[in-house]
Amino acid sequence: MSSENQKIVVFGSIVQDLVSYTDSFPRPGESVRGHNFKLGSGGKGANQAVAAARLGINVSMIGMVGEDMFGDSNIKDLSSNGVDTSCVGRTKKTHTATATITVNKEGENNIVVTLGANLEMSPEIADANSSKIAGSKMVICQGEIDEKGNRRAFEIARSHGVTTFLNPAPGDPNMDKTILELVDIICTNENEAEFITGIAQNNVKDAEKAARAMLKMGPQHAIITLGGKGVLLASKGVDDVEHTAVIKVDAVDTTGAGDCFCGSLAAHLVAGHPISASIRSAANLAALSVTRHGTQSSYWKLDEIRQQYPEFLP
């Protein structure tokens, strides 16, 4: 995959991960013993940027951090993964965002996110970086920053013929759904699909209904990730909803798997691969990521995939 003339702009969040590994989650008022701790760079936006960059795509990050050591380390880690950080700003008003993550022995996690500097990702930040957005092939946004900033980034993208990709995670039942009128590709999990459509998600048939409902709100493609049940794709002008299965793996840490899927999917699409093949590959790469600890550090690089799992590429 050559990065020449293939440009993704991620307008999104940067978060410092503080990850504790333990056998079981503590109950209210309970203290449990952890057996490992890791600091890592994260945030849905930054994670998706790294996942795409590790597949050889030219990626630029538009984000905000504080003037603190976590800001320093997150910018350094993005750069070391090949992400252009020239549009990452720094603020004196607040701290770099943090995520306090606990991972149990089954690889499941619970997370407390304090958004900090991400809350300054305003429409003005999008306007200040309009030339970067206009010069890209795809702009990706998530739900960890001010949705007014996301809307402005998509407005700029749309006015220049740039593909827009929304991952409205973490889900917000109060999100302004009219942003979907500016979205070409939406990727949700079941909870987010339910928030957007109002359709309770109890089985795959419900997910199919939700995917079709999201198409009516604007996007050309609606994708719903179903965990171990696979991935659904609904596209305008196509009657059938496509269901892609996922490989079974032994999970050690599921943190950031959804971001790996979104970033990998975006990378494949920008490289010109068909959406069905891109989804299949992205699902496999997300599955590979949960076999390793950490978030960005768990994402496989293109050379590794080519050597060990070439069949996982589109």
Secondary structure, 3 states (H helix, E strand, C coil): CCCCCCEEEEECCCEEEEEEEECCCCCCCCCCCEEEEEEEEECHHHHHHHHHHCCCCEEEEEEEEECCHHHHHHHHHHHHCCEEEEEEEEECCCCCEEEEEEECCCCCEEEEEECHHHHHCCHHHHHHCHHHHHCCCEEEEECCCCHHHHHHHHHHHHHCCCEEEEECCCCCCCCCHHHHHHCCEEEEEHHHHHHHHCCCCCCHHHHHHHHHHHHCCCCCEEEEECHHHCEEEEECCCCCCEEECCCCCCCCCCCCHHHHHHHHHHHHHHCCCCHHHHHHHHHHHHHHHCCCCCCHHHCCCHHHHHHHCHHHCC
